[in-house]
Amino acid sequence: MNGFIFDLDGVIVDTAKYHYQAWKQLANNIGIEFSLEQNEQLKGVSRVESLKKILHWGQKTISDDEFMVLMTEKNNHYLSFIETMKEDEVLPDVSKILNYLSSRHQKIALGSASKNAVGILNKVNLTKFFDAIVDGNQVTHAKPDPEVFLNAAKQMNVKPEDCIVFEDAVAGIQAANAANMISIGIGDANVLHEADYVFKDFTEMSLTFIDKLINPKK
């Protein structure tokens, strides 16, 4: 049996827009302009480091207490945005692949740095597909450390070498490779060139390809 591990942001749903809106609202509130280009530099970066970057761009210095208040504020903005998420925000053909894997009795896990993963899966009605959910509340080392994926394999009771990871970030691909798993990049092939396979999105992925992952010897 194989284990199929999905990252969340940028693979199952696109919550990047909500992070952008939350950071922009916070930055503007403290008198800092914040652009989409700057937001790109925050992808895959922790909340602490992201806030440090924004303060640096705005040439602002604040106390440690103020820093903690702003961190909480940003998360509250973000949570209020994801509270409105609906099933139609699942990225194209993700549900098709999840349904197919489920019909083939494959194990499915989530491996995400997001601390809001469970809530998001519930919002978009996909929780039922997952045998294991490993999120930011359960790991101490961020990707490219393979901890999140190794935990997911363990919870599915599947050997790492029998796992396949879907990721949209370079650090995630590196984590999958470090865990000795098959890595499938979702996004730009030039960026995700370290992956074993790359697809623009799930609409490019055939069920025949999934079958080959399930039965590589056929």
Beta strands, then each sheet from edge to edge (+ up, - down):
strand 1: 3-6
strand 2: 107-111
strand 3: 132-134
strand 4: 163-167
strand 5: 182-186
strand 6: 197-199
sheet 1: 3+ 2+ 1+ 4+ 5+ 6+
end
